[in-house]
Amino acid sequence: KVGAATVRENVWRMMWKLEAVRKKAGNSPVIITSGFRSVELNKRVGGISNSLHMYGIAADIKVSGKTTTQVRDIVRTSGFSGSKRYSTHNHVESGIEYNYGFKYYWWEG
């Protein structure tokens, strides 16, 4: 959906936000179960057609020793513009920061 240089920059910013999550979680490891996806990979895994994973601005994460509710609360103060809590992981994203047509904050779960 965007060029390689843009993806690299987006993923770099994502990495620093996830580092903030790790620190706020007491240095617990952050496990990324899904990060950047190519258009082809996104189709293979059943991702939505406008998935922010294809821009490098979304990740599905788990934090060692933390519940998904605890993770949701941590990511709210770590620079993300949205989060959705699932039973096994949290989806976090930074769509509001970019001019890709995603201009809203949202928090679920």
Stockholm file with secondary structure:
# STOCKHOLM 1.0

chainA/1-109         KVGAATVRENVWRMMWKLEAVRKKAGNSPVIITSGFRSVELNKRVGGISNSLHMYGIAADIKVSGKTTTQVRDIVRTSGFSGSKRYSTHNHVESGIEYNYGFKYYWWEG
#=GR chainA/1-109 SS CCCHHHHHHHHHHHHHHHHHHHHHTTSCCEEEEECCCCHHHHHHTTCCTTCGGGGTCEEEEEETTCCHHHHHHHHTTTTCSEEEECSSCEEEECGGGSSSSCCCCEEEC
#=GC SS_cons         CCCHHHHHHHHHHHHHHHHHHHHHTTSCCEEEEECCCCHHHHHHTTCCTTCGGGGTCEEEEEETTCCHHHHHHHHTTTTCSEEEECSSCEEEECGGGSSSSCCCCEEEC
//
